[in-house]
Amino acid sequence: MANFVMFLNFLLSLTVFHTFQSVQSHFSLYNDNNIFNVLNYGAIGDGFSDDSKAFKDAWEDTCNYIGSESIMEIPEGNTFLLQPIEFHGPCKSKKIILSISGNLIAPESPYEWKCNKDDCHQWIEFAHINGLYIDGHGLMACLKRPRGVVISHSSNVHISNIMVKDSPNFQMSLEDSKWVIVKQLTITADGDSPNTDGIHIQRSQNVIVYDSNIRTGDDCISIGDGSKYINISRISCGPGHGISIGSLGRYGTKETVENVVVRDCTFRETTNGVRIKTWQTKAVEIKNVMFNHIHGTSIKKPFVQLLCSKSVPCRDIFMNDINIHDENEEEEKKYHKSLSRHDDHPSAECINVKGESNGVMKPKLACLESKRH
């Protein structure tokens, strides 16, 4: 009887050992320490096969890795076709790195998208993640009406060295998030494409965007309701509509944007430079705005427009050292000839505005009190 019990124990131990070995072998197949390569999960990367499931499986292991850092690796030399996909947290790993060296593309034809008709609003979404780092030199290309890349309900997010191309809606959207750093991005779309904002920021705070090139048919960066402490710098913008706050106050809703800084940016072939857009309602008041050291040329008048509501005038507007020339006049000086023009618009328009100007003011705005002595 004792021998029989010992034999059973031996079989049980052998079974447990083989099970453990099997689990270890499966784990090692999909994981090299804390690195989870999508190719190990069945991704093909030929640009035609659907790699969505492999990416979901790789994300599950990356997100659930117990440790200080986990890496989801998307290797170079591959093009991965993805259906609309969600990468959701919360995650167990304290720091999630999405290392993108390969290219990510969406199905080109609308009928190829596998999603519910009423629930197909974005291509790639990251949500409810604390400590997300998206880094690489890969391409993210979306060719359908939904937004391209969406970051929502997340914090401590770092995005760098990514190219986003040809999303027919917002290229990248930052929503309901905080402490987000975006740098060294290249974002492109057709110059005449509508509603293809490069980066849209909505209901987010403590967002820093810098050192990026954005060429779209709409706003390079747009800042929507509920956003505050936004810092934008060293952006090369254009063609497009410039950098915009708004639109705000549609349907008479009260909306707030505050503490926004835009500095050291270059605009080329844009319909606007920096602007604030509101609907004609009493729900939005524009105040405490400074325009400082803006230089350049324009081919269209007026060069400066401050058009505010009579019921809610703009106040505490300060302009310092503004020097915007007529590009046609510059051409005339350059080639010593007169160009045929039929432009009777004023160089500046200013309605219902209270504020001050200082330093060089070209064009002049009569509604601002000059502080020059």
WOURRA-V335712 format. One record per pair of residues at least 24 apart in sequence whose C-alpha atoms are under 10 Angstrom apart, sorted by the first residue. I is the first residue (numbers start at 1). J is the second residue. If there is no record, write none. Layout:
i:j
I:J
I:J
This chain:
i:j
27:61
30:57
30:58
30:61
31:58
31:61
31:62
31:65
31:71
31:72
32:71
33:65
33:70
33:71
34:61
34:62
34:65
34:66
34:67
34:68
34:69
34:70
34:71
34:72
34:93
35:61
35:62
35:65
35:69
35:70
35:71
35:72
35:73
35:97
35:99
36:60
36:61
36:62
36:65
36:70
36:71
36:72
36:73
36:74
36:98
37:62
37:71
37:72
37:73
37:74
37:75
37:99
38:72
38:73
38:74
38:75
38:80
39:73
39:74
39:75
39:78
40:73
43:74
43:78
43:79
43:80
43:81
44:78
44:79
44:80
44:81
45:74
45:75
45:76
45:77
45:78
45:79
45:80
45:81
45:82
45:102
45:103
45:104
46:77
46:78
46:79
46:80
46:81
47:78
47:79
47:80
47:81
47:82
47:103
47:104
47:105
47:106
47:107
48:79
48:80
48:81
48:82
48:105
48:107
49:79
49:80
49:81
49:82
50:80
50:81
50:82
50:83
50:106
50:107
51:79
51:80
51:81
51:82
51:83
51:104
52:80
52:81
52:82
52:83
52:84
52:85
52:86
53:82
53:83
53:85
54:82
55:80
55:82
55:85
55:86
55:87
56:85
56:86
56:87
56:88
59:86
59:87
59:88
59:89
59:91
59:96
59:98
60:87
60:88
60:89
60:91
61:91
61:92
61:93
62:91
62:92
62:93
62:95
62:96
62:97
62:98
63:87
63:88
63:89
63:90
63:91
63:92
63:93
63:94
63:95
63:96
63:97
63:129
64:89
64:90
64:91
64:92
64:93
64:94
64:96
65:91
65:92
65:93
65:94
65:95
65:96
66:91
66:92
66:93
66:94
67:92
67:93
67:94
67:95
68:92
68:93
68:94
68:95
68:96
69:93
69:94
69:95
69:96
69:97
69:131
70:94
70:95
70:96
70:97
70:98
71:95
71:96
71:97
71:98
71:99
71:133
71:134
72:96
72:97
72:98
72:99
72:100
72:134
73:97
73:98
73:99
73:100
73:101
73:102
73:136
74:98
74:99
74:100
74:101
74:102
74:103
74:104
74:136
74:138
75:99
75:100
75:101
75:102
75:103
75:136
75:138
76:100
76:101
76:102
76:103
76:136
76:137
76:138
77:101
77:102
77:103
77:138
78:102
78:103
78:104
78:138
79:103
79:104
79:105
79:138
79:139
79:140
80:104
80:105
80:106
80:140
81:105
81:106
81:107
81:108
81:141
82:106
82:107
82:113
82:114
82:123
82:124
82:142
83:107
83:112
83:113
83:114
83:115
83:123
83:124
84:113
84:114
84:115
84:119
84:120
84:121
84:122
84:123
84:124
84:125
84:142
84:146
84:148
85:114
85:115
85:122
85:123
85:124
85:125
85:126
86:122
86:123
86:124
86:125
86:126
86:127
86:150
87:124
87:125
87:126
87:127
87:128
87:129
87:151
88:125
88:126
88:127
88:128
88:129
88:152
88:153
88:154
89:126
89:127
89:128
89:129
89:130
89:153
89:154
90:127
90:128
90:129
90:130
90:154
91:128
91:129
91:130
91:131
91:132
92:129
92:130
93:129
93:130
93:131
93:132
94:129
94:130
94:131
94:132
95:129
95:130
95:131
95:132
95:133
95:156
95:157
96:129
96:130
96:131
96:132
96:133
96:134
96:157
97:131
97:132
97:133
97:134
97:135
97:157
97:158
97:159
98:132
98:133
98:134
98:135
98:136
98:159
99:133
99:134
99:135
99:136
99:137
99:138
100:134
100:135
100:136
100:137
100:138
100:139
100:140
100:161
100:162
101:135
101:136
101:137
101:138
101:139
101:161
101:162
102:136
102:137
102:138
102:139
102:140
103:137
103:138
103:139
103:140
103:141
103:163
104:138
104:139
104:140
104:141
104:142
104:164
105:139
105:140
105:141
105:142
105:143
105:165
106:140
106:141
106:142
106:143
106:144
106:148
106:167
107:141
107:142
107:143
107:144
108:141
108:142
108:143
108:144
109:143
109:144
110:143
110:144
110:145
113:144
119:146
120:144
120:145
120:146
120:147
121:145
121:146
121:147
121:148
121:150
121:169
122:146
122:147
122:148
122:149
122:150
122:167
122:169
122:170
122:171
122:172
122:173
123:147
123:148
123:149
123:150
123:167
124:148
124:149
124:150
124:151
124:172
125:149
125:150
125:151
125:152
125:172
125:173
126:150
126:151
126:152
126:153
126:154
126:174
127:151
127:152
127:153
127:154
127:155
127:175
127:176
127:177
128:152
128:153
128:154
128:155
128:176
128:177
129:153
129:154
129:155
129:156
129:157
129:177
130:154
130:155
130:156
130:157
130:177
130:178
130:179
131:155
131:156
131:157
131:158
131:179
131:180
132:156
132:157
132:158
132:159
132:180
133:157
133:158
133:159
133:160
133:180
133:181
133:182
134:158
134:159
134:160
134:161
134:162
134:182
135:159
135:160
135:161
135:162
135:183
135:184
135:185
136:160
136:161
136:162
136:163
137:161
137:162
137:163
137:184
137:185
138:162
138:163
138:164
139:163
139:164
139:165
139:186
139:187
140:164
140:165
140:166
140:167
140:171
140:187
141:165
141:166
141:167
141:171
141:187
141:188
141:189
142:166
142:167
142:168
142:169
142:171
143:167
143:168
143:169
144:168
144:169
145:169
145:170
145:195
145:196
146:170
146:171
147:171
147:172
147:173
147:195
147:196
147:197
148:172
148:173
148:196
148:198
149:173
149:174
149:199
150:174
150:175
150:199
150:200
151:175
151:176
151:177
151:180
151:201
152:176
152:177
152:178
152:202
152:203
152:204
153:177
153:178
153:203
153:204
154:178
154:179
154:180
154:204
155:179
155:180
155:204
155:205
155:206
156:180
156:181
156:206
156:207
157:181
157:182
157:207
158:182
158:183
158:208
159:183
159:184
159:185
159:209
160:184
160:185
160:186
160:209
160:210
160:211
160:212
161:185
161:186
161:212
162:186
162:187
162:212
163:187
163:188
163:212
163:213
163:214
164:188
164:189
164:198
164:214
165:189
165:190
165:198
165:215
165:216
166:190
166:193
166:196
166:216
167:193
167:195
167:196
167:197
167:198
167:216
168:193
168:194
168:195
168:196
168:197
168:216
168:217
169:193
169:194
169:195
169:196
169:197
169:198
169:218
170:194
170:195
170:196
170:197
170:198
170:199
170:200
170:216
170:218
170:219
170:220
170:221
170:222
171:195
171:196
171:197
171:198
171:199
171:200
171:216
171:220
172:196
172:197
172:198
172:199
172:200
172:201
172:221
173:197
173:198
173:199
173:200
173:201
173:202
173:221
173:222
174:199
174:200
174:201
174:202
174:203
174:204
174:205
174:207
174:223
175:200
175:201
175:202
175:203
175:204
175:205
175:224
175:226
175:227
176:201
176:202
176:203
176:204
176:205
176:226
176:227
177:201
177:202
177:203
177:204
177:205
177:206
177:207
177:227
178:203
178:204
178:205
178:206
178:207
178:227
178:228
178:229
179:204
179:205
179:206
179:207
179:208
179:229
179:230
180:204
180:205
180:206
180:207
180:208
180:209
180:230
181:206
181:207
181:208
181:209
181:210
181:231
182:207
182:208
182:209
182:210
182:211
182:212
182:232
183:208
183:209
183:210
183:211
183:212
183:213
183:233
183:234
183:235
184:209
184:210
184:211
184:212
184:213
184:234
184:235
185:209
185:210
185:211
185:212
185:213
185:214
185:235
186:211
186:212
186:213
186:214
186:215
186:236
187:212
187:213
187:214
187:215
187:216
187:220
187:237
188:213
188:214
188:215
188:216
188:217
188:220
188:238
188:239
189:214
189:215
189:216
189:217
189:218
189:239
189:240
190:215
190:216
190:217
190:218
190:239
190:240
191:215
191:216
191:217
191:218
191:238
191:239
191:240
191:241
191:269
191:270
192:216
192:217
192:218
192:239
192:240
193:217
193:218
193:240
194:218
194:219
194:240
195:219
196:220
196:221
196:240
197:221
197:222
197:240
197:241
197:242
197:243
197:244
198:222
198:237
198:240
198:243
199:223
199:243
200:224
200:244
200:245
201:225
201:226
201:227
201:228
201:230
201:245
202:226
202:227
202:228
202:246
202:257
203:227
203:228
203:256
203:257
204:228
204:229
204:230
204:257
205:229
205:230
205:231
205:257
205:258
205:259
206:230
206:231
206:259
206:260
207:231
207:232
207:260
208:232
208:233
208:261
209:233
209:234
209:235
209:262
210:234
210:235
210:236
210:262
210:263
210:264
210:265
211:235
211:236
211:264
211:265
212:236
212:237
212:265
213:237
213:238
213:266
214:238
214:239
214:240
214:242
214:267
215:239
215:240
215:241
215:242
215:268
215:269
215:270
216:240
216:241
216:242
216:270
217:241
217:242
217:270
217:271
218:242
218:243
218:244
218:270
218:271
219:243
219:244
219:245
219:270
219:271
219:272
219:273
219:274
220:244
220:267
220:270
220:273
221:245
221:274
222:246
222:247
222:275
222:276
223:247
223:248
223:257
223:260
223:276
224:248
224:255
224:256
224:257
224:277
225:249
225:254
225:255
225:256
225:257
225:258
226:255
226:256
226:257
226:258
227:255
227:256
227:257
227:258
227:259
227:260
228:256
228:257
228:258
228:259
228:260
228:261
229:257
229:258
229:259
229:260
229:261
230:257
230:258
230:259
230:260
230:261
230:262
231:259
231:260
231:261
231:262
231:263
232:260
232:261
232:262
232:263
232:264
232:265
233:261
233:262
233:263
233:264
233:265
233:266
234:262
234:263
234:264
234:265
234:266
235:262
235:263
235:264
235:265
235:266
235:267
236:264
236:265
236:266
236:267
236:268
237:265
237:266
237:267
237:268
237:269
237:270
237:273
238:266
238:267
238:268
238:269
238:270
238:271
238:272
238:273
239:267
239:268
239:269
239:270
239:271
239:272
240:267
240:268
240:269
240:270
240:271
240:272
240:273
241:267
241:268
241:269
241:270
241:271
241:272
241:273
241:274
241:275
242:266
242:267
242:268
242:269
242:270
242:271
242:272
242:273
242:274
242:275
243:267
243:270
243:272
243:273
243:274
243:275
243:276
244:272
244:273
244:274
244:275
244:276
244:277
245:274
245:275
245:276
245:277
245:278
246:275
246:276
246:277
246:278
246:279
247:276
247:277
247:278
247:279
248:276
248:277
248:278
248:279
248:280
248:281
248:283
248:284
248:285
249:277
249:278
249:279
249:280
249:281
249:282
249:283
249:284
249:285
250:278
250:279
250:280
250:281
250:283
250:284
251:279
251:280
251:281
251:283
252:279
252:280
252:281
252:282
252:283
252:284
253:279
253:281
253:282
253:283
253:284
254:281
254:282
254:283
254:284
254:285
255:283
255:284
255:285
256:283
256:284
256:285
256:286
257:284
257:286
258:286
258:287
258:288
258:289
259:288
259:289
260:289
261:289
261:290
262:291
263:291
263:292
263:293
263:294
264:293
264:294
265:294
266:294
266:295
266:296
267:296
268:296
268:297
268:298
269:298
269:299
270:298
271:298
271:299
271:300
272:298
272:300
272:303
272:304
273:298
273:303
273:304
275:304
275:305
275:306
276:306
278:308
278:309
279:309
280:308
280:309
280:310
280:311
280:312
281:309
281:311
281:312
282:309
282:310
282:311
282:312
282:313
283:312
284:309
284:312
284:314
285:309
285:311
285:312
285:313
285:314
285:315
286:312
286:313
286:314
286:315
286:316
286:317
286:353
287:313
287:314
287:315
287:316
287:317
287:318
287:353
287:354
287:355
288:314
288:315
288:316
288:317
288:318
288:355
289:314
289:315
289:316
289:317
289:318
289:319
289:355
290:316
290:317
290:318
290:319
290:320
290:355
290:356
290:357
291:317
291:318
291:319
291:320
291:321
291:322
291:357
292:318
292:319
292:320
292:321
292:322
292:357
292:358
292:359
293:319
293:320
293:321
293:322
293:323
293:359
293:360
294:319
294:320
294:321
294:322
294:323
294:324
294:361
295:321
295:322
295:323
295:324
295:325
295:362
296:322
296:323
296:324
296:325
296:326
296:327
297:323
297:324
297:325
297:326
297:327
297:328
297:329
297:330
298:324
298:325
298:326
298:327
298:328
298:329
298:330
299:325
299:326
299:327
299:328
299:329
300:326
300:327
300:328
300:343
300:345
300:347
301:326
301:343
301:344
301:345
301:346
301:347
301:348
301:349
302:326
302:343
302:344
302:345
302:346
302:347
302:348
302:349
302:363
303:345
303:346
303:347
303:348
303:349
303:362
303:363
304:346
304:347
304:348
304:349
304:350
304:362
304:363
304:364
304:365
305:346
305:347
305:348
305:349
305:350
305:351
305:365
306:348
306:349
306:350
306:351
306:352
306:353
306:365
306:367
307:349
307:350
307:351
307:352
307:353
308:350
308:351
308:352
308:353
308:354
309:351
309:352
309:353
310:351
310:352
310:353
311:352
312:352
312:353
313:351
313:352
313:353
313:354
314:351
314:352
314:353
314:354
314:355
315:352
315:353
315:354
315:355
315:356
316:353
316:354
316:355
316:356
316:368
317:353
317:354
317:355
317:356
317:357
317:368
318:354
318:355
318:356
318:357
318:358
318:368
318:369
318:370
319:355
319:356
319:357
319:358
319:359
319:360
319:361
319:365
319:368
319:370
320:356
320:357
320:358
320:359
320:360
320:361
320:370
320:371
321:357
321:358
321:359
321:360
321:361
321:362
322:357
322:358
322:359
322:360
322:361
322:362
322:363
322:364
323:359
323:360
323:361
323:362
323:363
323:364
324:361
324:362
324:363
325:362
325:363
326:363
